[in-house]
Structure formats: structure tokens, C-alpha cells
Amino acid sequence: MISTELGLQIASLRKARGLTQEQLATAAGYSVEFISLVERGINAPSIAGCERIAQALGVPIRQLFDFSNEAG
């Protein structure tokens, strides 16, 4: 399921950058609860939301959807 893969990728990228869910949420303009739901694959951000998360992580948006490699 893409929302699960996306959530795992976001969590992996966040951890690789040493960010907490709270720091990512603040940087992306989301609540910590929403980021937690996204990382668990329960919710999925919109395309605009993916762009905000990617910017907060300092990666191109396409990297959020690159499920073939380790994040980093």
C-alpha cells in the first residue's frame, strides 16, 4: 500500500536527518499527530503536503516515493 510505503520512507528520511516528529511537523506546518499518522500509513498528505514535507526534510519530492533504496 502506497501510504504505508510513503510513511516508512518519511520516517526513515526524518530519522536519517536526526529530526524528531515534532521538528518535522513544525518545519512542514503540520501537527505532530498528523506526522505520526502519516508515518504509520494511516493518513497520507496531499501532493502539496508532500512538497512541504520534502522541503522540511531537504530532499526532492521524488525521494519520498523512492521505495527501492535506503533513505538518507
Phi and psi in degrees as a GROMACS rama.xvg file:
@    title "Ramachandran Plot"
@    xaxis  label "Phi"
@    yaxis  label "Psi"
@TYPE xy
-63.6109  -35.6152  ILE-2
-65.8411  -33.9896  SER-3
-68.2329  -47.0329  THR-4
-60.852  -43.8509  GLU-5
-61.3168  -45.8305  LEU-6
-60.7607  -43.5906  GLY-7
-63.9323  -39.4243  LEU-8
-65.7437  -44.4855  GLN-9
-62.1073  -45.0013  ILE-10
-61.2537  -42.3132  ALA-11
-64.6526  -45.2874  SER-12
-63.0492  -41.4147  LEU-13
-61.799  -47.9507  ARG-14
-65.3736  -37.979  LYS-15
-62.7596  -25.3279  ALA-16
-96.1671  3.06823  ARG-17
70.3263  27.9897  GLY-18
-99.5882  145.536  LEU-19
-85.4886  165.622  THR-20
-59.9764  -37.3046  GLN-21
-63.3994  -43.5703  GLU-22
-64.4252  -42.635  GLN-23
-65.0448  -43.4506  LEU-24
-59.2212  -46.0271  ALA-25
-62.1071  -46.6253  THR-26
-65.4884  -32.6356  ALA-27
-94.1054  -6.87605  ALA-28
78.679  31.0331  GLY-29
-120.11  168.189  TYR-30
-82.3065  157.489  SER-31
-61.5689  -38.24  VAL-32
-60.3446  -42.0125  GLU-33
-65.8391  -44.8909  PHE-34
-59.5497  -41.381  ILE-35
-60.8936  -44.4836  SER-36
-63.8033  -38.7082  LEU-37
-64.6519  -47.9741  VAL-38
-63.6589  -27.372  GLU-39
-88.3926  -1.29652  ARG-40
78.5294  14.3532  GLY-41
-84.5428  -41.7728  ILE-42
-117.146  159.776  ASN-43
-132.607  136.658  ALA-44
-73.1026  157.634  PRO-45
-67.0163  174.152  SER-46
-60.67  -43.2792  ILE-47
-61.9733  -37.8866  ALA-48
-66.5762  -38.9953  GLY-49
-60.8354  -39.6465  CYS-50
-63.2101  -42.1049  GLU-51
-64.5266  -41.587  ARG-52
-65.7124  -44.0474  ILE-53
-60.021  -43.9988  ALA-54
-61.5132  -42.6283  GLN-55
-63.6876  -31.8735  ALA-56
-86.6744  -11.2701  LEU-57
73.3402  34.0828  GLY-58
-128.652  157.58  VAL-59
-68.119  147.776  PRO-60
-55.7013  -34.489  ILE-61
-60.7049  -26.3477  ARG-62
-67.7283  -24.5278  GLN-63
-65.1411  -25.1295  LEU-64
-107.494  11.2312  PHE-65
-91.3007  88.1467  ASP-66
-86.6417  1.74001  PHE-67
-88.9939  -17.9798  SER-68
-121.668  163.183  ASN-69
-66.3234  144.298  GLU-70
-72.3429  158.906  ALA-71
